[in-house]
Amino acid sequence: MPVKDDHKIRTKEKGFLISAVDKNSPAEAAGLKSGWKIFRIDNCRPTDIIDYKIMESGENVSVLAQDEPGLFRRLKTVKKAGEGLGLAFDPPTLNELQRCGNRCIFCFIDQNPGNMRSSLYLKDDDYRLSFLYGNFITLNRLTESEIKRIIKLQLSPLYVSVHTTNPALRVKMFGSKRAERGLRNLKSLAVNGIKIHAQVVLCPGINTGEELNKTINDLAGMGKSILSVALVPVGLTGYRQDLETISSFTAGEASKLVSKIGKMQKKYLLEKKSRFVFLADEFYTLAGVDYPPSEEYEGFPQLENGVGLARLFLDELDKLPGLGIKALQKDLKITIAAGSAAKGIIEELKKSLSSIKGLNVNIEIIDNLFFGGHVSVTGLLTGSDIKSALEGKEIGDVLFISKSMLKEQSEMFLDDTDIPALEAGLNTKIIPVSGPLELIQKIVDIDRARQSF
């Protein structure tokens, strides 16, 4: 309900902008809307998103908000203790985002082309986003007070970019003299029980070989707090002007690494009851070997690093025959678009779908020209590349793409093309899916819908 416009609030404080309200959430039920601002939770003002998360966990909290015309409202929520309100904010931390002060020699953002939306050039190094959303941070700029807060609140797990434990090499790779501090902070957090998922971006000849051995052994020596280590190949685009020369992995180098890490995993499985160190899918693809079985990923703790995505895809693929879909009521021609790194598993998908009578499947492997022709993962394909590759081709009734190409909870590609614009350009229906199971469900839905006409 509307409340008196408190002069102190109106003149002294800045509200926290709501960027999204979850459907069927306590916030939506209470009447909160995107574009409004939050000032108080149960008469207390949060200092940041961590404070807010603690405050919103109470039962039936009250919210002092300001609507878009400027009217203050006090709204009561109905919810269980521990349940969130269902709000997202801009910025997501409520207060100022902690920016990255590193100049990593391999930074992908520094290799972006110059015609993308501004948010894609933003580099954060914020422990709050690491805790809440799994963003990788370096710890290089973490202060003593922030360390104490993390430990006091047990904000865990955190996701940390380590890259190397060699202090001198860290300074070079991070492009920052603070890189040594980041290593000390990592050890301090680990000693105090903060769980860590570590990331190592591998640059051939720089932090590989004996340097990699040292990094993995040092992390393993930090005890049970280090939960996993993901090894990820450096991503190189065609826009590395004025940046250090770094080479991509060769098939031979990838093959040797797969063999080496396989031996390490057996060792750590005996010592730590965990394989501990895991390889991104790209290494197995480049080496031309099978992806490990699901159990060897131990719950897939580093999916966002591309560790195990292919295996999950193939596991879904194995479930398709069990669905018993043998034929469609009406013939349907579809096209599936993907990046070149996914060619092998997409071809396996086509084989599996070929048993369905009436379904004609076409595969289109799209070259990523937007990033200069050196990037092959499906998730970095843009609308402009898809349009350029498929324009004038017979696509069929539906074009299926991966949801990984799109901004989360939106229809926007990295180049700001959106699905409606691409549909208009290609004159076809486009449906994003998360994997084989959602794909087959969409196909069945289309077939059923066509029966009613």
C-alpha positions as CSV (number, residue, x, y, z in Angstrom):
1,M,0.0,0.0,0.0
2,P,1.2,3.6,-0.5
3,V,3.1,5.1,2.4
4,K,4.1,8.6,3.3
5,D,7.1,9.8,1.2
6,D,9.8,9.9,3.9
7,H,11.9,13.0,3.3
8,K,15.1,11.3,4.6
9,I,14.7,8.3,2.3
10,R,13.9,10.4,-0.7
11,T,16.8,12.9,-0.3
12,K,19.6,10.8,1.4
13,E,19.4,7.3,0.0
14,K,19.5,5.7,-3.4
15,G,17.2,2.9,-4.1
16,F,18.2,-0.5,-5.5
17,L,16.8,-1.0,-9.0
18,I,14.8,-4.2,-9.6
19,S,15.8,-5.6,-13.0
20,A,13.6,-8.7,-12.9
21,V,10.9,-10.3,-10.9
22,D,10.6,-14.1,-11.0
23,K,7.2,-15.5,-12.1
24,N,5.1,-17.0,-9.3
25,S,7.5,-15.6,-6.7
26,P,6.6,-14.0,-3.4
27,A,7.8,-10.7,-4.9
28,E,5.4,-11.0,-7.8
29,A,2.5,-12.0,-5.5
30,A,3.2,-8.9,-3.3
31,G,3.0,-6.6,-6.4
32,L,6.7,-5.7,-6.9
33,K,7.6,-4.9,-10.5
34,S,10.7,-4.6,-12.6
35,G,11.8,-0.9,-12.7
36,W,10.8,-0.3,-9.1
37,K,13.4,0.4,-6.4
38,I,13.9,-1.3,-3.0
39,F,14.9,0.8,0.0
40,R,14.2,-1.4,3.1
41,I,13.8,-5.0,4.0
42,D,12.0,-5.3,7.3
43,N,13.0,-1.6,8.0
44,C,16.7,-2.4,7.5
45,R,18.8,-1.2,4.6
46,P,21.1,-3.8,3.0
47,T,24.6,-2.7,2.2
48,D,25.0,-5.2,-0.6
49,I,23.5,-8.4,-2.2
50,I,24.9,-10.6,0.6
51,D,23.1,-8.5,3.2
52,Y,20.0,-8.6,1.1
53,K,20.1,-12.4,0.8
54,I,20.3,-12.7,4.5
55,M,17.5,-10.3,5.1
56,E,15.1,-11.8,2.5
57,S,15.5,-15.3,4.1
58,G,13.1,-14.4,6.9
59,E,9.4,-15.4,7.0
60,N,6.9,-13.0,5.5
61,V,9.3,-10.0,5.2
62,S,8.1,-6.5,4.5
63,V,9.6,-4.4,1.7
64,L,9.7,-0.7,1.3
65,A,9.8,0.1,-2.4
66,Q,9.3,3.0,-4.7
67,D,7.3,2.5,-7.9
68,E,8.2,4.1,-11.2
69,P,6.1,7.2,-10.7
70,G,8.0,7.8,-7.5
71,L,5.4,6.7,-4.9
72,F,6.7,4.8,-1.9
73,R,4.9,1.5,-1.0
74,R,5.3,-0.9,1.9
75,L,4.5,-4.4,0.7
76,K,4.1,-7.6,2.7
77,T,5.3,-10.9,1.3
78,V,3.9,-14.3,2.1
79,K,6.6,-17.0,2.0
80,K,8.4,-19.6,4.0
81,A,11.5,-18.9,6.0
82,G,14.6,-19.5,3.8
83,E,12.7,-18.9,0.6
84,G,13.9,-16.0,-1.6
85,L,11.7,-13.1,-2.7
86,G,12.5,-13.7,-6.4
87,L,14.1,-10.4,-7.3
88,A,17.1,-9.5,-9.4
89,F,18.9,-6.2,-9.4
90,D,20.9,-3.8,-11.5
91,P,23.8,-3.9,-10.6
92,P,23.4,-7.5,-9.3
93,T,25.5,-6.7,-6.2
94,L,23.2,-3.7,-5.3
95,N,26.2,-1.5,-4.7
96,E,29.2,-0.9,-6.9
97,L,30.5,-3.9,-8.7
98,Q,34.1,-4.9,-8.0
99,R,35.9,-4.5,-11.3
100,C,38.8,-6.6,-12.5
101,G,42.2,-4.8,-12.2
102,N,44.2,-7.5,-14.0
103,R,45.5,-7.5,-17.5
104,C,45.7,-11.2,-18.1
105,I,47.7,-12.1,-21.2
106,F,44.9,-14.4,-22.4
107,C,41.8,-12.4,-21.4
108,F,39.0,-13.3,-23.8
109,I,37.2,-10.0,-23.1
110,D,40.3,-8.1,-24.4
111,Q,39.9,-10.0,-27.6
112,N,36.3,-9.1,-28.3
113,P,35.4,-7.3,-31.5
114,G,34.4,-3.7,-31.1
115,N,30.7,-4.0,-32.0
116,M,29.1,-5.8,-29.1
117,R,26.9,-4.5,-26.3
118,S,28.7,-2.7,-23.4
119,S,27.9,-5.4,-20.8
120,L,30.1,-7.9,-22.7
121,Y,33.2,-5.7,-22.1
122,L,32.6,-5.6,-18.3
123,K,35.2,-7.5,-16.3
124,D,34.2,-8.2,-12.7
125,D,36.3,-9.6,-9.9
126,D,33.6,-9.8,-7.3
127,Y,33.6,-12.4,-4.6
128,R,29.8,-11.9,-4.1
129,L,29.1,-12.9,-7.7
130,S,31.4,-15.9,-7.3
131,F,29.5,-17.1,-4.3
132,L,26.0,-16.4,-5.7
133,Y,26.4,-17.2,-9.4
134,G,29.7,-19.1,-9.8
135,N,31.6,-16.3,-11.5
136,F,35.3,-16.9,-11.5
137,I,37.4,-14.4,-9.5
138,T,41.2,-14.0,-9.0
139,L,41.3,-12.9,-5.3
140,N,44.1,-10.5,-6.3
141,R,42.3,-7.4,-5.1
142,L,40.5,-9.0,-2.1
143,T,41.1,-6.9,1.1
144,E,41.6,-8.1,4.6
145,S,38.1,-7.0,5.6
146,E,36.6,-8.9,2.7
147,I,38.6,-12.0,3.6
148,K,37.3,-11.8,7.2
149,R,33.7,-11.4,5.9
150,I,33.9,-14.4,3.6
151,I,35.3,-16.5,6.5
152,K,32.8,-15.2,9.0
153,L,29.8,-15.8,6.8
154,Q,31.3,-19.0,5.3
155,L,30.6,-17.8,1.7
156,S,31.4,-21.0,0.0
157,P,32.1,-22.5,-2.5
158,L,33.9,-19.8,-4.4
159,Y,35.2,-20.2,-8.0
160,V,38.8,-19.0,-8.3
161,S,41.0,-18.4,-11.4
162,V,44.4,-19.7,-10.3
163,H,46.2,-20.3,-13.6
164,T,49.6,-20.9,-11.9
165,T,51.0,-21.1,-8.3
166,N,54.4,-19.8,-9.4
167,P,54.5,-16.2,-7.9
168,A,56.6,-14.7,-10.7
169,L,54.6,-16.4,-13.4
170,R,51.4,-15.2,-11.8
171,V,52.5,-11.6,-12.1
172,K,53.2,-12.2,-15.8
173,M,50.0,-14.1,-16.6
174,F,47.7,-11.8,-14.6
175,G,49.6,-8.6,-15.7
176,S,49.4,-7.4,-12.1
177,K,51.8,-7.1,-9.2
178,R,48.9,-8.0,-6.9
179,A,48.9,-11.6,-8.3
180,E,51.1,-12.7,-5.4
181,R,48.5,-11.4,-3.0
182,G,45.9,-13.5,-4.7
183,L,47.8,-16.7,-4.0
184,R,48.1,-15.7,-0.3
185,N,44.4,-15.0,-0.1
186,L,43.7,-18.4,-1.7
187,K,45.7,-20.1,1.0
188,S,44.1,-18.1,3.8
189,L,40.6,-19.0,2.6
190,A,41.5,-22.6,2.2
191,V,43.0,-22.8,5.7
192,N,39.8,-21.4,7.1
193,G,37.5,-23.9,5.5
194,I,36.2,-21.9,2.4
195,K,35.6,-24.4,-0.3
196,I,37.1,-23.6,-3.7
197,H,36.6,-24.7,-7.3
198,A,39.7,-23.7,-9.1
199,Q,40.3,-22.9,-12.8
200,V,43.5,-23.0,-14.8
201,V,43.4,-21.5,-18.3
202,L,46.2,-23.3,-20.1
203,C,48.5,-21.4,-22.5
204,P,50.9,-23.8,-24.3
205,G,54.5,-23.3,-23.3
206,I,53.6,-20.8,-20.6
207,N,51.8,-22.6,-17.7
208,T,51.9,-26.1,-19.1
209,G,54.5,-28.9,-18.5
210,E,56.3,-28.7,-15.2
211,E,54.5,-25.4,-14.4
212,L,51.2,-27.2,-14.6
213,N,52.5,-30.1,-12.5
214,K,53.5,-27.6,-9.8
215,T,50.1,-25.8,-9.9
216,I,48.1,-29.0,-9.6
217,N,50.3,-30.4,-6.8
218,D,50.3,-27.1,-4.9
219,L,46.5,-26.9,-5.1
220,A,46.2,-30.6,-4.0
221,G,48.4,-29.8,-1.1
222,M,46.0,-27.1,0.2
223,G,43.8,-29.9,1.6
224,K,40.1,-30.7,1.4
225,S,39.1,-27.0,0.8
226,I,40.1,-27.2,-2.9
227,L,37.2,-29.3,-4.3
228,S,38.2,-29.4,-8.0
229,V,40.6,-28.0,-10.6
230,A,39.4,-27.4,-14.2
231,L,41.9,-27.2,-17.0
232,V,40.6,-25.1,-19.8
233,P,42.3,-24.3,-23.2
234,V,43.1,-20.7,-23.9
235,G,40.5,-19.1,-26.1
236,L,41.9,-17.1,-29.0
237,T,40.0,-14.8,-31.3
238,G,41.0,-12.9,-34.4
239,Y,41.3,-9.7,-32.4
240,R,44.5,-10.1,-30.5
241,Q,46.1,-6.9,-31.7
242,D,48.9,-5.6,-29.4
243,L,48.6,-8.7,-27.1
244,E,51.2,-11.3,-26.3
245,T,51.6,-14.1,-28.9
246,I,49.9,-17.3,-27.6
247,S,49.5,-20.5,-29.6
248,S,46.5,-22.8,-29.6
249,F,46.8,-26.5,-28.6
250,T,47.7,-29.0,-31.3
251,A,46.0,-32.4,-31.5
252,G,49.3,-34.0,-30.3
253,E,49.5,-31.7,-27.3
254,A,45.9,-32.3,-26.4
255,S,46.5,-36.1,-26.7
256,K,49.5,-36.0,-24.3
257,L,47.6,-33.8,-21.8
258,V,44.6,-36.2,-21.8
259,S,47.0,-39.1,-21.1
260,K,48.8,-37.1,-18.4
261,I,45.7,-36.0,-16.6
262,G,44.2,-39.5,-16.8
263,K,47.2,-40.8,-14.8
264,M,46.9,-37.9,-12.3
265,Q,43.2,-38.6,-11.8
266,K,44.0,-42.3,-10.9
267,K,46.6,-41.1,-8.3
268,Y,44.3,-38.5,-6.7
269,L,41.4,-41.0,-6.7
270,L,43.5,-43.2,-4.4
271,E,44.8,-40.4,-2.3
272,K,41.8,-38.0,-2.0
273,K,38.9,-40.2,-3.0
274,S,38.4,-37.8,-5.9
275,R,39.8,-37.4,-9.3
276,F,40.3,-33.7,-8.3
277,V,41.5,-32.4,-11.7
278,F,39.3,-32.3,-14.8
279,L,39.7,-31.4,-18.4
280,A,37.4,-29.3,-20.5
281,D,35.6,-31.1,-23.3
282,E,37.7,-29.4,-26.0
283,F,40.8,-31.3,-25.1
284,Y,39.1,-34.7,-25.7
285,T,37.6,-33.4,-28.9
286,L,41.0,-32.1,-30.2
287,A,42.7,-35.3,-29.1
288,G,40.1,-37.4,-30.9
289,V,39.2,-39.6,-27.9
290,D,36.0,-40.5,-26.2
291,Y,34.7,-38.3,-23.4
292,P,34.9,-39.9,-19.9
293,P,31.7,-41.6,-18.5
294,S,29.5,-39.5,-16.3
295,E,30.7,-41.0,-13.0
296,E,34.2,-39.7,-13.7
297,Y,32.9,-36.1,-13.6
298,E,31.9,-36.6,-10.0
299,G,28.7,-34.6,-10.2
300,F,29.9,-32.1,-12.9
301,P,31.0,-29.3,-10.6
302,Q,32.6,-27.2,-13.4
303,L,30.0,-27.4,-16.2
304,E,30.3,-23.6,-16.7
305,N,33.9,-24.2,-17.7
306,G,32.8,-26.7,-20.4
307,V,33.8,-29.7,-18.3
308,G,31.3,-32.5,-19.1
309,L,28.8,-30.7,-21.3
310,A,29.5,-33.1,-24.1
311,R,29.0,-36.1,-21.8
312,L,25.7,-34.8,-20.5
313,F,24.6,-34.3,-24.1
314,L,25.5,-37.9,-25.0
315,D,23.8,-39.2,-21.9
316,E,20.6,-37.5,-23.0
317,L,21.1,-39.0,-26.5
318,D,21.2,-42.5,-25.0
319,K,17.8,-41.9,-23.5
320,L,16.0,-41.1,-26.8
321,P,15.4,-44.7,-27.9
322,G,13.7,-45.4,-24.6
323,L,11.1,-42.7,-25.3
324,G,9.5,-44.9,-27.9
325,I,9.0,-42.2,-30.5
326,K,9.0,-44.2,-33.8
327,A,7.1,-42.0,-36.2
328,L,5.6,-38.6,-36.8
329,Q,2.0,-38.1,-38.0
330,K,3.2,-35.7,-40.6
331,D,6.6,-35.3,-42.3
332,L,8.8,-32.7,-40.7
333,K,12.1,-31.3,-41.9
334,I,14.4,-29.7,-39.4
335,T,17.8,-28.1,-39.4
336,I,20.2,-28.2,-36.4
337,A,22.9,-25.5,-36.3
338,A,26.0,-25.8,-34.2
339,G,29.7,-24.8,-33.9
340,S,32.5,-26.9,-35.4
341,A,33.6,-28.2,-32.0
342,A,30.2,-29.9,-31.6
343,K,30.3,-31.6,-35.0
344,G,30.9,-35.1,-33.7
345,I,28.1,-35.1,-31.1
346,I,25.7,-33.4,-33.4
347,E,26.3,-36.1,-36.0
348,E,25.5,-38.7,-33.3
349,L,22.3,-36.8,-32.6
350,K,21.4,-37.0,-36.3
351,K,22.0,-40.8,-36.3
352,S,19.7,-41.2,-33.3
353,L,16.9,-39.1,-34.8
354,S,17.2,-41.0,-38.2
355,S,15.2,-43.9,-36.8
356,I,12.0,-41.7,-36.5
357,K,9.9,-42.1,-39.5
358,G,8.8,-38.9,-41.1
359,L,11.6,-36.8,-39.6
360,N,14.2,-35.3,-42.0
361,V,17.2,-34.0,-40.1
362,N,19.8,-31.6,-41.7
363,I,22.9,-30.6,-39.8
364,E,24.6,-27.2,-40.4
365,I,28.1,-26.6,-38.9
366,I,28.5,-22.8,-38.6
367,D,31.9,-21.1,-38.8
368,N,32.4,-18.4,-36.2
369,L,33.4,-15.4,-38.3
370,F,32.3,-12.9,-35.7
371,F,35.3,-13.6,-33.5
372,G,37.7,-13.8,-36.4
373,G,37.4,-17.5,-37.4
374,H,39.3,-19.0,-34.5
375,V,36.5,-19.8,-32.1
376,S,34.6,-23.1,-32.6
377,V,32.3,-23.6,-29.5
378,T,28.6,-23.5,-30.2
379,G,27.8,-21.1,-27.3
380,L,29.7,-18.3,-29.0
381,L,27.9,-18.4,-32.3
382,T,26.1,-15.2,-33.2
383,G,23.0,-14.5,-35.1
384,S,24.9,-12.8,-37.9
385,D,27.1,-15.8,-38.5
386,I,24.0,-18.1,-38.6
387,K,22.2,-15.8,-41.0
388,S,25.3,-15.6,-43.2
389,A,25.8,-19.3,-43.3
390,L,22.1,-20.3,-43.9
391,E,20.8,-17.5,-46.0
392,G,19.4,-19.0,-49.3
393,K,19.6,-22.6,-48.0
394,E,16.7,-24.9,-47.6
395,I,16.3,-25.0,-43.8
396,G,13.0,-26.8,-43.6
397,D,10.1,-26.3,-41.2
398,V,12.2,-25.4,-38.1
399,L,15.8,-24.3,-37.2
400,F,16.9,-25.6,-33.8
401,I,19.8,-23.9,-32.0
402,S,21.4,-24.3,-28.6
403,K,20.2,-22.1,-25.8
404,S,23.8,-21.5,-24.9
405,M,24.0,-19.1,-27.8
406,L,21.6,-16.7,-26.1
407,K,21.9,-14.3,-23.2
408,E,20.3,-15.9,-20.2
409,Q,16.5,-15.7,-20.1
410,S,16.5,-13.7,-23.4
411,E,16.4,-14.2,-27.1
412,M,19.5,-12.1,-27.7
413,F,22.7,-13.4,-29.4
414,L,26.1,-11.9,-28.5
415,D,26.0,-9.6,-31.5
416,D,22.6,-8.1,-30.4
417,T,20.8,-10.0,-33.1
418,D,17.7,-11.6,-31.6
419,I,15.6,-14.6,-32.6
420,P,12.7,-12.6,-34.1
421,A,15.1,-10.7,-36.4
422,L,16.9,-13.9,-37.4
423,E,13.6,-15.6,-38.1
424,A,12.6,-12.8,-40.4
425,G,16.0,-12.9,-42.1
426,L,15.8,-16.6,-42.7
427,N,12.1,-16.8,-43.1
428,T,11.8,-19.8,-40.8
429,K,10.8,-20.7,-37.2
430,I,13.7,-20.9,-34.7
431,I,13.5,-22.8,-31.5
432,P,16.4,-22.8,-28.9
433,V,16.8,-26.0,-26.9
434,S,19.1,-27.2,-24.0
435,G,19.8,-30.6,-25.4
436,P,18.5,-33.8,-27.1
437,L,15.6,-34.4,-24.7
438,E,14.2,-30.9,-25.0
439,L,14.8,-31.1,-28.8
440,I,12.7,-34.3,-29.2
441,Q,10.0,-32.9,-26.9
442,K,9.7,-29.8,-29.2
443,I,9.5,-32.1,-32.2
444,V,6.7,-34.0,-30.6
445,D,4.9,-30.8,-29.7
446,I,5.1,-29.5,-33.2
447,D,3.8,-32.8,-34.6
448,R,0.8,-32.8,-32.2
449,A,0.0,-29.2,-32.9
450,R,-0.1,-29.8,-36.6
451,Q,-2.6,-32.7,-36.1
452,S,-5.2,-30.2,-34.9
453,F,-5.2,-28.3,-38.2
